[in-house]
Amino acid sequence: MTDFPFDRLRRWPDIEAANLCASDATDRLVLAAADSEIAASLPGDVVVIGDRYGALTLGAAWVGAAGIRVHQDGLSGERALANNAATLSAADRFANVPLEASAVDGARIVLLQLPRSLDALAEIAELVARHAAADVTVFAGGRVKHMTYAMNDVLGEYFGSVTASLAQQKSRVLLAREPHPPAGDPVWPAREFHGDLGLWVYAHGAAFAGTKVDIGTRFLLGFLDGLPAAETAIDLGCGTGILATALARARPAMSVTATDQSASAVASARQTASANGVADRVRVVRDDGLSGWTDASAELILLNPPFHVGATVHAGIAGKLFDEAARVLRPGGELWTVWNSHLGYRAALERTVGPTRQLGRNSKFTVTVSVKR
């Protein structure tokens, strides 16, 4: 893999910055560990899960893999892979697939960027153990600072052999072999009933906060009675669909769209809406920001923005979502945002969207309303 042009890869259309890279030592180490197996693979043998911007997929194609099945939870990652594949003339070597049985059916080589969530890892491991070939090897790479022994334990629940490579350039690869499928039905998505809200929450492994109601969302829920009259609303970055579902229940005449770039979030939000009887009024779509909306077309947007880009604390994603909301809101439309108080987003909201007032603040979060000028 020494001749693969890692330096030609870009993150675009995801956030790009000097401290945000399109590939790292983990990609190189995973590809090096699997190099001989990939070179000897037949079409369809190789599956890539969690590839961030295409390094694993295109690196495997560079070695000779064909018919690669790729699952990326984030839509921006899918689009970056497509862009990078066009640059390297490799668009015909892979296909994007959902995280389901067909994604790993008969696979012999699985290249995996270790997710930080143990639930996400468990869902992937269970799927591979149930449906991949009996001689499958999972090459799961991560940065040492983000890896824990619990990851070995999770893989050990589904594979008879789990070994670790030596660390190189602050990265390491776990090799999982000898799959043993668990008895009984699959456990994903998980679900939990929150009696204080009267709400079922469904969550796939990679969905933020799982089946819990994160404290920012819970704080914003307390202000929903004050929302303006509107026929439609958008839950931007919907996660498991809690805000969208709660809003649809509180406003039976309102049509709500929940959108997220995460495939896991979108699947979870659909199931949350269905379990709470509002699937007919909550449309769930996968989108990077609001790219599917025309300018000045929205009345009301709710947003609980993330403050991480992958494992890096970075305000870029919030700024991107503020820009999108400002573009899509019609004049006089409102953006209701809950954010970590220490991040001080009010000035950015004022500048990007319009006049912004504070509705509430507690020890951790602030809720604001911005009116599109």
Secondary structure, DSSP 8 states (H G I E B T S, - for coil): -TTS-GGG---TTS--BTTB-S--HHHHHHHHHHHHHHHT--TT-EEEES-SSSHHHHHHHHHT--SEEEE-SBHHHHHHHHHHHHHTT-GGGEEE--SSHHHHTT-SEEEEE--S-HHHHHHHHHHHHHHS-TT-EEEEEEEGGG--HHHHHHHHTTEEEEEE---BTTEEEEEEEEE---SSS---SEEEEETTTTEEEEE-TTSTTTTS--HHHHHHHTTGGG----SEEEEET-TTTHHHHHHHHH-TT-EEEEEESBHHHHHHHHHHHHHTT-TTTEEEEE-STTTTS-TT-EEEEEE----EETTEE-THHHHHHHHHHHHHEEEEEEEEEEEEGGG-THHHHHHHT--EEEEEE-SSEEEEEEE--
